[in-house]
Amino acid sequence: MTLGTDFKGGYDLSPTLQESSGLTALMECIVRRLSTESGALADYPEYGEDLTQYIGTAGVDAASVEAVVSDQCYQEEEVDNVIVDVTLTGETMRVDITGEADDEPFELTISVDALTVSAIIPE
């Protein structure tokens, strides 16, 4: 399977409708999944898991969030393998994803607080 193209933007579309491709497009798709509320897309009820919902929630542990993130990553058909490491610190979360897609390695770090899911995605 070949990594495709998509409109640029991890959280919102580029105002000029630029496209991204390859691993950049894949990482943007993963960030969108992890900032979209589960069930928000009527035709795709399994799409998304807004990580902000886990901030400040009693009983949430790193292992359960790692499982959710891993599941969302594997829903992107290009993803072959991922290792997810979650660090919960008070009112923030750091998610480190190391993976492989179409035999290409990628690394993605996502920061989460009660309001935002953010990442720096290399071009």
Salt bridges, closest charged atoms under 4 A:
ASP6 OD2 - ARG32 NH2 2.56
GLU76 OE2 - ARG33 NE 2.70
ASP96 OD2 - ARG94 NE 2.95
GLU123 OE1 - LYS8 NZ 2.83
